[in-house]
Structures are given as C-alpha cells and as structure tokens.
C-alpha cells in the first residue's frame, strides 16, 4: 500500500498539471504566417493507417501556448487540443480513433496556432491523409546502444501500433545480477506471427537459438561441424517449419576518420537449411570464395532470394590454415579490401517435395554499377522486391550511401531486363542511412530503420505503398511523448510487423535462455 502522503502529493501534482494546461479553444483572431510550422516529428502531408496511435507532435518554436485543430474536409468533425510552453500536443486517443475512422480514405486538415508577444499566429494548414488499408497491429524490434560495443541492456520489444503500449519480449538488461553477459539478436516471426512461431539468437553466455512455438520455448544449439559458422540471418518458409539461415563468420572494425564509423564484415558465409521438426540442418550452398547472406523466401515458398559476393582473395588463404588461424587470415583479407566487397542479388528455385534447391541464378549484378545490395524482401503479392543498396559491404545500417530500392519482379518475368526493372524509393529515402525494412501482411505498408533524424540512432519509419507501386512520405513511429524518440538513446534494429502478439511470456523465455541443461543440439542432415 502506498503511503498516504505520497498519494496526496501525486494527486496534487496531477491537479496542478491539469489546471495549468491551456484551454483547447481555436483562436477567433489570428495572423497568418508564411513559414510552415516547425514540428517534430514531421507529420505534415503523410499517409497514415486508420488504426495508428495518435500522431503526437511538438512545435519547435517559442510560444506562451499552442492550439492544434484537426478537422474533416467538410469541417463537420473537429478535434482540438492545446499545449503549453513546451509545444507538446498529446491528442486524446478516443477522439483520434473516431477522427481516423471518419476520414478513412480522405484527409485530415491540421491547423496549428501559436501565441507569442500577445497575439495568436496561424501556421499554414497541412494535411494528414488516412489510407483505406490498416497496418498490422504489432511491431517487434531490438533496442541496442548504437555502437554495438557492449552487450549490456539489450532487449527485444513489442509495440502495439494502435496505442503506445510497449512490452519487453526478452531483455538481458541489468535486471538479473548473475549470468547476463549475452548478446540478443533480433526477433524474427514466421508469416507475421500467424502461427505463433518465431526465433531469436543468444550469443555469449547461454548461447543458442531461442525458438518460440506459441507458449512453448526451447533453446537449440545450432553449431555444427558441417556448417561454416553460426546460423545468423534467418528466413522462415511462409508455411512449413523450415528455415534458411546464412551461416556467417562476422567481425567489427571501427573507423577513425570515416563518417560511417563502424564496418561490420563477413569473412565467410554460406546458406544452410534447417528442418525445425526434424531438428536437422544441411548445407544449401557451401563455397570458399563466394559469400552468401540475407536469404528471404518468395511468398509462395517456391523461390529463395539472397545476396552474394565473389571475393577472390579468400581463395588465396592457404589451406594449411585451419580454425581460428584461418578465420583471422580471412578477416584480415576482407578488412584490407573492405570497400571493394560488393554483393549481387541472386535467386534459387525450391522443390518442396524433395527439399532441394536449384543452381544459383543472377538477378541483379550490383557490382557492375559499383553498388552492393543487401536485405531483399518480397512483397506479399510476390510482385515487388524491396532491397537496399550502398557503395560497398553488407551491413548498410552504418553506410550513409544506403538507400531503399524496388524491383518489379512481374516485369522481370515478362522479359524486362532487371537493370531496367528497379528504381530507388525516392519519396522514402533521405540523405542518411535507410536499412532493415519489411512489408506489412497486406503489402500496403513498409517499415524501415533510418538515421535521418540525427545520423547516430536508427528509428523506425513507416511508409505507405499503394496498389500501383508508389511510395509516399514516411512518418516516424508515434510516441506518447513526441520528444521520447530523441531522449531514448537506443537504436531500433530489424523492425518486424506481426498480426498477433508473442504468446510466450517473458519468464518462459528467460527460463529457456538460462536453462543450460535443457538445450538441444542440432543434427546433421
């Protein structure tokens, strides 16, 4: 039970806060301004889903008080909210939901007023368009300190997109004093979490891959003598309990003068196939000078896309070197030529009955245009391939040259050369890093990580993608406090849409991570 005096103090503070809030009344007399309102986040002229949380924002300009009026085109429905000197608008959730439904498929008109030097000023009106199509209700992501130097305070979190609720799926943090020295890799659901299956990796202490099957959780040791390294980047089959991983040997290098700051490299990578039910792993592609990574399935499960780089210096490493000595030699070789490593887009056909893949085929020769492709993702209708390209390398989250690109796979199937069937997502890209993207289950929304705000932290931006293949201005994930995105000193990694929340509890996942006796070892196919 809380002490009475503490409760009284909280109640008194709440009363003061409410009494100090300005009245939400639209000024009857104001002076029109020519310059647009300096708001953060920039929600002007964006397209949003009809089930998104309120787009709370702040005015970055001095004022005694502020008023925001949101109306329908005919002016019959209105939402008015006010802000104090901090310029922060916190929109009522229920009123916002009603306005979104009223404006579904049309525009919300936004008028912002500021009171300064004894008079009201009116900024130019801007629009927020409400799309007809909803967005998947959940988003999962990892929050990590941006330097990647330490394992401390890592977590995978799940955010409900219709409100501001965020809960930890799992975190190592400082919550537990014993045995928390482990890195957590990003969470990957199968088919938007519809079947309750997902996974993430644990590195270091208690290492292994955590598989979540509904409310059941287990840890699998994926290390195997027949594979090159750890199973790293996963791609769930759309329907079957099968996963293709890239098996990577990775390392980090920290630049002294380069503005990209960090270089994450592969000095060896292959593709492996894992049958979850049989707990068996086998090689898809095992090569010496070819580095394959970032697999992804077509939505029908009949084709696999991935990225591959031919790096001939790896073939010059003597066969007499084995184990850590060979890994070190390969790492040094790649580091020496890190800005020459470029990845192509490749495909493999898949026969479900035999579980066999075809020979590799080239889709787009990115090195020929001095670019490097990563993270291919296919739209749910199978038409569009979304990927990033930067000047070199495969970890574009630190490459300012990285932008989003889109390829029309239907056009390629009809004979259009791949070099003529792709384009940059001009309306979504910025002058800074764009990376780690995924589609919503209906193909109308894209979420991706961007450093456009400050160049240091990746934050999730959501972009509308219409049925004609046009992208629109992206908007930052809404927060209850619009300044929270700036005050949260964490980067968002691998945002993934989901239709359903993760069913397994935090405690069940923690038990699977810490129970070293229950871990199973993968078998060789």
VEXBA-427342 format. One line per field, with one value per residue (C-alpha): residue number from 1; residue in three letters; x, y, z. Coordinates in steps of 0.1 Angstrom, whole numbers, plus 5000, padded with zeros to 4 digits. Layout:
VEXBA-427342
n: NUM/...
res: Ala/...
px: X/...
py: Y/...
pz: Z/...
end
This chain:
VEXBA-427342
n: 1/2/3/4/5/6/7/8/9/10/11/12/13/14/15/16/17/18/19/20/21/22/23/24/25/26/27/28/29/30/31/32/33/34/35/36/37/38/39/40/41/42/43/44/45/46/47/48/49/50/51/52/53/54/55/56/57/58/59/60/61/62/63/64/65/66/67/68/69/70/71/72/73/74/75/76/77/78/79/80/81/82/83/84/85/86/87/88/89/90/91/92/93/94/95/96/97/98/99/100/101/102/103/104/105/106/107/108/109/110/111/112/113/114/115/116/117/118/119/120/121/122/123/124/125/126/127/128/129/130/131/132/133/134/135/136/137/138/139/140/141/142/143/144/145/146/147/148/149/150/151/152/153/154/155/156/157/158/159/160/161/162/163/164/165/166/167/168/169/170/171/172/173/174/175/176/177/178/179/180/181/182/183/184/185/186/187/188/189/190/191/192/193/194/195/196/197/198/199/200/201/202/203/204/205/206/207/208/209/210/211/212/213/214/215/216/217/218/219/220/221/222/223/224/225/226/227/228/229/230/231/232/233/234/235/236/237/238/239/240/241/242/243/244/245/246/247/248/249/250/251/252/253/254/255/256/257/258/259/260/261/262/263/264/265/266/267/268/269/270/271/272/273/274/275/276/277/278/279/280/281/282/283/284/285/286/287/288/289/290/291/292/293/294/295/296/297/298/299/300/301/302/303/304/305/306/307/308/309/310/311/312/313/314/315/316/317/318/319/320/321/322/323/324/325/326/327/328/329/330/331/332/333/334/335/336/337/338/339/340/341/342/343/344/345/346/347/348/349/350/351/352/353/354/355/356/357/358/359/360/361/362/363/364/365/366/367/368/369/370/371/372/373/374/375/376/377/378/379/380/381/382/383/384/385/386/387/388/389/390/391/392/393/394/395/396/397/398/399/400/401/402/403/404/405/406/407/408/409/410/411/412/413/414/415/416/417/418/419/420/421/422/423/424/425/426/427/428/429/430/431/432/433/434/435/436/437/438/439/440/441/442/443/444/445/446/447/448/449/450/451/452/453/454/455/456/457/458/459/460/461/462/463/464/465/466/467/468/469/470/471/472/473/474/475/476/477/478/479/480/481/482/483/484/485/486/487/488/489/490/491/492/493/494/495/496/497/498/499/500/501/502/503/504/505/506/507/508/509/510/511/512/513/514/515/516/517/518/519/520/521/522/523/524/525
res: Unk/Unk/Unk/Unk/Unk/Unk/Unk/Unk/Unk/Unk/Unk/Unk/Unk/Unk/Unk/Unk/Unk/Unk/Unk/Unk/Unk/Unk/Unk/Unk/Unk/Unk/Unk/Unk/Unk/Unk/Unk/Unk/Unk/Unk/Unk/Unk/Unk/Unk/Unk/Unk/Unk/Unk/Unk/Unk/Unk/Unk/Unk/Unk/Unk/Unk/Unk/Unk/Unk/Unk/Unk/Unk/Unk/Unk/Unk/Unk/Unk/Unk/Unk/Unk/Unk/Unk/Unk/Unk/Unk/Unk/Unk/Unk/Unk/Unk/Unk/Unk/Unk/Unk/Unk/Unk/Unk/Unk/Unk/Unk/Unk/Unk/Unk/Unk/Unk/Unk/Unk/Unk/Unk/Unk/Unk/Unk/Unk/Unk/Unk/Unk/Unk/Unk/Unk/Unk/Unk/Unk/Unk/Unk/Unk/Unk/Unk/Unk/Unk/Unk/Unk/Unk/Unk/Unk/Unk/Unk/Unk/Unk/Unk/Unk/Unk/Unk/Unk/Unk/Unk/Unk/Unk/Unk/Unk/Unk/Unk/Unk/Unk/Unk/Unk/Unk/Unk/Unk/Unk/Unk/Unk/Unk/Unk/Unk/Unk/Unk/Unk/Unk/Unk/Unk/Unk/Unk/Unk/Unk/Unk/Unk/Unk/Unk/Unk/Unk/Unk/Unk/Unk/Unk/Unk/Unk/Unk/Unk/Unk/Unk/Unk/Unk/Unk/Unk/Unk/Unk/Unk/Unk/Unk/Unk/Unk/Unk/Unk/Unk/Unk/Unk/Unk/Unk/Unk/Unk/Unk/Unk/Unk/Unk/Unk/Unk/Unk/Unk/Unk/Unk/Unk/Unk/Unk/Unk/Unk/Unk/Unk/Unk/Unk/Unk/Unk/Unk/Unk/Unk/Unk/Unk/Unk/Unk/Unk/Unk/Unk/Unk/Unk/Unk/Unk/Unk/Unk/Unk/Unk/Unk/Unk/Unk/Unk/Unk/Unk/Unk/Unk/Unk/Unk/Unk/Unk/Unk/Unk/Unk/Unk/Unk/Unk/Unk/Unk/Unk/Unk/Unk/Unk/Unk/Unk/Unk/Unk/Unk/Unk/Unk/Unk/Unk/Unk/Unk/Unk/Unk/Unk/Unk/Unk/Unk/Unk/Unk/Unk/Unk/Unk/Unk/Unk/Unk/Unk/Unk/Unk/Unk/Unk/Unk/Unk/Unk/Unk/Unk/Unk/Unk/Unk/Unk/Unk/Unk/Unk/Unk/Unk/Unk/Unk/Unk/Unk/Unk/Unk/Unk/Unk/Unk/Unk/Unk/Unk/Unk/Unk/Unk/Unk/Unk/Unk/Unk/Unk/Unk/Unk/Unk/Unk/Unk/Unk/Unk/Unk/Unk/Unk/Unk/Unk/Unk/Unk/Unk/Unk/Unk/Unk/Unk/Unk/Unk/Unk/Unk/Unk/Unk/Unk/Unk/Unk/Unk/Unk/Unk/Unk/Unk/Unk/Unk/Unk/Unk/Unk/Unk/Unk/Unk/Unk/Unk/Unk/Unk/Unk/Unk/Unk/Unk/Unk/Unk/Unk/Unk/Unk/Unk/Unk/Unk/Unk/Unk/Unk/Unk/Unk/Unk/Unk/Unk/Unk/Unk/Unk/Unk/Unk/Unk/Unk/Unk/Unk/Unk/Unk/Unk/Unk/Unk/Unk/Unk/Unk/Unk/Unk/Unk/Unk/Unk/Unk/Unk/Unk/Unk/Unk/Unk/Unk/Unk/Unk/Unk/Unk/Unk/Unk/Unk/Unk/Unk/Unk/Unk/Unk/Unk/Unk/Unk/Unk/Unk/Unk/Unk/Unk/Unk/Unk/Unk/Unk/Unk/Unk/Unk/Unk/Unk/Unk/Unk/Unk/Unk/Unk/Unk/Unk/Unk/Unk/Unk/Unk/Unk/Unk/Unk/Unk/Unk/Unk/Unk/Unk/Unk/Unk/Unk/Unk/Unk/Unk/Unk/Unk/Unk/Unk/Unk/Unk/Unk/Unk/Unk/Unk/Unk/Unk/Unk/Unk/Unk/Unk/Unk/Unk/Unk/Unk/Unk/Unk/Unk/Unk/Unk/Unk/Unk/Unk/Unk/Unk/Unk/Unk/Unk/Unk/Unk/Unk/Unk/Unk/Unk/Unk/Unk/Unk/Unk/Unk/Unk/Unk/Unk/Unk/Unk/Unk/Unk/Unk/Unk/Unk/Unk/Unk
px: 5000/5014/5019/4990/5013/5028/4994/4983/5014/5008/4972/4981/5007/4981/4956/4982/4992/4956/4949/4979/4970/4958/4922/4917/4899/4906/4915/4889/4915/4950/4978/4986/5023/5040/5065/5054/5051/5085/5071/5087/5082/5074/5038/5029/5014/5020/4997/4988/4968/4933/4944/4976/4982/4978/5004/5015/5040/5057/5062/5099/5093/5088/5053/5032/5007/4997/4965/4960/4928/4922/4891/4875/4873/4837/4845/4817/4840/4867/4894/4910/4939/4962/4998/5018/5052/5068/5046/5038/5004/4990/4960/4931/4932/4894/4888/4917/4903/4869/4885/4906/4875/4856/4885/4893/4903/4904/4923/4926/4932/4956/4958/4984/4983/5010/5005/5035/5040/5004/4989/4979/4997/4985/5008/4999/4974/4988/4971/4973/4959/4942/4946/4918/4941/4950/4985/4994/4987/5022/5058/5087/5123/5155/5167/5205/5231/5243/5280/5274/5305/5288/5261/5245/5209/5198/5162/5135/5103/5068/5049/5011/5007/4972/4983/5016/5019/5054/5064/5097/5096/5130/5159/5192/5195/5206/5175/5194/5228/5240/5248/5236/5266/5250/5240/5205/5200/5168/5134/5120/5084/5071/5045/5037/5033/5001/5012/5029/5064/5094/5130/5160/5197/5215/5253/5280/5268/5238/5243/5219/5188/5155/5125/5091/5062/5031/5035/5064/5100/5132/5169/5187/5225/5228/5266/5276/5308/5293/5284/5308/5298/5268/5233/5228/5203/5170/5143/5112/5094/5059/5041/5064/5086/5117/5142/5171/5199/5230/5259/5283/5317/5314/5336/5336/5361/5359/5369/5389/5381/5353/5319/5303/5320/5317/5323/5307/5321/5317/5349/5330/5293/5271/5235/5220/5186/5171/5141/5126/5105/5133/5159/5183/5205/5221/5241/5223/5255/5289/5317/5352/5353/5316/5299/5261/5239/5205/5182/5144/5116/5091/5056/5047/5077/5090/5119/5147/5164/5197/5228/5262/5297/5326/5357/5387/5413/5397/5408/5444/5443/5464/5445/5471/5455/5425/5403/5409/5441/5422/5394/5419/5436/5402/5392/5424/5420/5384/5394/5422/5397/5365/5354/5358/5333/5300/5270/5247/5211/5207/5178/5174/5143/5130/5113/5092/5087/5125/5136/5162/5173/5183/5216/5221/5209/5220/5191/5209/5247/5251/5289/5287/5273/5296/5269/5263/5228/5215/5183/5160/5124/5095/5060/5032/5017/5051/5054/5079/5114/5125/5162/5189/5220/5251/5285/5300/5297/5267/5259/5243/5230/5262/5265/5253/5252/5225/5191/5159/5153/5124/5123/5092/5095/5065/5082/5113/5092/5078/5113/5122/5159/5164/5186/5155/5131/5143/5143/5151/5123/5128/5099/5111/5148/5168/5203/5212/5210/5180/5181/5163/5130/5099/5064/5031/5010/4987/5016/5004/5029/5067/5087/5124/5152/5166/5192/5177/5170/5205/5228/5235/5204/5182/5145/5115/5098/5065/5058/5025/5029/4998/4985/5001/5036/5040/5056/5047/5064/5073/5064/5082/5067/5043/5051/5030/5057/5068/5103/5108/5124/5152/5156/5157/5194/5189/5188/5159/5170/5151/5115/5091/5053/5031/4994/4995/5015/5042/5023/5052/5058/5090/5096/5092/5117/5141/5140/5148/5178/5192/5185/5217/5206/5176/5193/5192/5219/5211/5216/5233/5210
py: 5000/5034/5059/5084/5114/5101/5095/5130/5146/5127/5138/5174/5173/5159/5187/5214/5199/5198/5233/5247/5232/5258/5257/5238/5267/5277/5314/5336/5362/5353/5364/5341/5331/5321/5296/5261/5250/5237/5204/5172/5146/5159/5146/5171/5156/5120/5090/5070/5038/5041/5022/5041/5056/5094/5114/5135/5162/5193/5228/5237/5274/5297/5305/5310/5284/5265/5251/5224/5219/5187/5187/5167/5183/5195/5208/5189/5169/5185/5176/5204/5201/5225/5227/5248/5264/5231/5230/5193/5181/5150/5140/5122/5086/5080/5113/5104/5070/5085/5111/5084/5064/5094/5104/5069/5072/5110/5139/5154/5191/5204/5240/5249/5282/5298/5326/5349/5385/5390/5377/5345/5333/5307/5284/5272/5243/5209/5175/5140/5115/5084/5054/5029/4999/4991/4983/4951/4958/4949/4958/4940/4953/4952/4982/4985/5011/5023/5015/4977/4976/4961/4935/4954/4965/4947/4939/4927/4947/4945/4977/4979/5003/5014/5028/5034/5001/4986/4955/4935/4901/4895/4916/4908/4942/4948/4931/4900/4901/4866/4854/4883/4886/4877/4894/4891/4891/4903/4887/4870/4858/4833/4847/4878/4856/4840/4805/4817/4807/4830/4829/4849/4842/4845/4850/4846/4831/4808/4809/4793/4800/4805/4790/4801/4779/4795/4795/4769/4780/4760/4767/4749/4748/4755/4750/4721/4708/4708/4745/4774/4793/4803/4803/4841/4857/4836/4833/4813/4794/4810/4779/4750/4746/4752/4780/4790/4807/4824/4808/4838/4845/4882/4908/4945/4973/5008/5037/5066/5092/5076/5092/5057/5049/5011/4984/4950/4925/4889/4870/4839/4830/4802/4792/4764/4747/4738/4715/4726/4695/4670/4693/4687/4711/4708/4730/4748/4765/4759/4778/4792/4825/4831/4848/4843/4861/4876/4849/4856/4835/4844/4843/4811/4793/4782/4806/4819/4853/4862/4883/4870/4884/4868/4877/4860/4870/4844/4817/4828/4819/4788/4755/4747/4773/4760/4770/4804/4809/4806/4828/4855/4853/4856/4885/4904/4898/4912/4942/4951/4953/4961/4989/4965/4939/4942/4919/4908/4898/4861/4835/4798/4777/4754/4720/4714/4677/4670/4700/4707/4740/4747/4761/4798/4824/4860/4885/4919/4925/4953/4953/4962/4995/4998/4991/4965/4950/4937/4926/4916/4913/4903/4919/4895/4895/4884/4914/4937/4931/4957/4959/4983/4993/5011/5017/4986/4959/4941/4959/4990/5002/5022/5032/5067/5057/5031/5037/5017/5003/4985/4959/4949/4911/4907/4929/4908/4876/4893/4898/4933/4933/4935/4966/4984/4970/4986/5022/5040/5047/5084/5095/5073/5078/5105/5119/5095/5057/5037/5000/4969/4970/4948/4947/4946/4915/4933/4949/4984/4995/4993/4999/5006/5019/5053/5076/5107/5124/5129/5105/5084/5065/5043/5049/5032/5050/5038/5044/5039/5018/5019/4993/5010/5006/5042/5050/5081/5103/5081/5090/5083/5057/5078/5081/5094/5120/5133/5141/5105/5095/5120/5112/5074/5067/5034/5023/5003/4971/4949/4962/4933/4935/4910/4902/4888/4894/4870/4844/4831/4850/4869/4844/4814/4828/4837/4801/4787/4811/4803/4765/4751/4716/4716/4729/4706/4702/4704/4672/4670/4661
pz: 5000/4991/5019/5021/5019/4986/4971/4981/4965/4933/4933/4940/4912/4888/4897/4891/4858/4846/4859/4841/4807/4783/4771/4738/4720/4684/4683/4666/4656/4643/4620/4591/4588/4556/4570/4578/4615/4627/4641/4654/4643/4608/4603/4576/4544/4554/4547/4578/4585/4601/4631/4641/4675/4678/4660/4690/4680/4693/4679/4680/4683/4713/4724/4756/4745/4714/4699/4672/4653/4633/4611/4583/4548/4553/4588/4605/4627/4648/4673/4692/4716/4734/4745/4770/4766/4756/4725/4730/4717/4733/4713/4730/4719/4717/4698/4674/4667/4658/4636/4618/4610/4599/4575/4563/4526/4528/4545/4580/4579/4605/4617/4643/4663/4685/4710/4710/4720/4730/4697/4680/4650/4625/4605/4570/4570/4563/4556/4571/4547/4562/4539/4535/4545/4581/4593/4612/4649/4663/4657/4672/4673/4692/4712/4714/4721/4687/4690/4693/4716/4747/4754/4783/4784/4752/4746/4722/4725/4711/4704/4698/4669/4678/4711/4730/4748/4746/4764/4766/4749/4764/4777/4793/4809/4845/4859/4868/4886/4875/4840/4819/4797/4764/4732/4719/4681/4665/4667/4635/4634/4608/4584/4606/4637/4624/4636/4668/4656/4660/4669/4681/4688/4721/4719/4745/4778/4773/4736/4712/4692/4710/4692/4703/4694/4707/4745/4744/4743/4737/4730/4702/4698/4661/4659/4636/4621/4586/4586/4583/4614/4634/4619/4617/4594/4592/4566/4577/4549/4545/4556/4565/4596/4576/4578/4556/4575/4563/4583/4588/4602/4611/4627/4635/4627/4640/4616/4629/4603/4582/4589/4586/4620/4621/4595/4601/4577/4566/4561/4552/4548/4533/4532/4553/4555/4589/4594/4627/4634/4625/4641/4612/4594/4559/4535/4507/4494/4508/4489/4496/4477/4475/4504/4506/4531/4538/4525/4520/4506/4479/4494/4476/4491/4457/4454/4476/4471/4487/4483/4472/4468/4450/4469/4453/4479/4502/4478/4484/4521/4525/4531/4558/4580/4600/4628/4644/4624/4591/4604/4614/4580/4561/4584/4576/4539/4539/4561/4537/4509/4528/4504/4474/4487/4468/4468/4439/4441/4435/4433/4439/4429/4456/4452/4483/4478/4477/4498/4472/4456/4421/4409/4417/4392/4390/4393/4395/4391/4415/4415/4378/4388/4418/4443/4469/4476/4509/4527/4498/4509/4487/4489/4500/4465/4450/4427/4444/4457/4482/4490/4500/4480/4492/4478/4493/4520/4535/4568/4554/4588/4591/4554/4546/4509/4517/4502/4496/4461/4445/4417/4397/4396/4374/4348/4350/4344/4313/4299/4311/4320/4357/4352/4338/4363/4396/4409/4442/4466/4461/4483/4512/4511/4528/4528/4556/4562/4553/4562/4577/4560/4559/4544/4562/4556/4531/4513/4518/4544/4547/4579/4578/4601/4593/4607/4591/4625/4638/4619/4651/4660/4638/4643/4627/4599/4583/4546/4527/4495/4472/4448/4419/4434/4446/4479/4500/4526/4556/4592/4624/4648/4671/4708/4737/4744/4710/4724/4735/4702/4709/4746/4740/4734/4717/4681/4667/4649/4625/4629/4620/4616/4633/4633/4668/4699/4711/4732/4753/4785/4794/4822/4800/4775/4803/4816/4782/4779/4813/4814/4801/4808/4785/4754/4723/4697/4661/4640/4606/4577
end
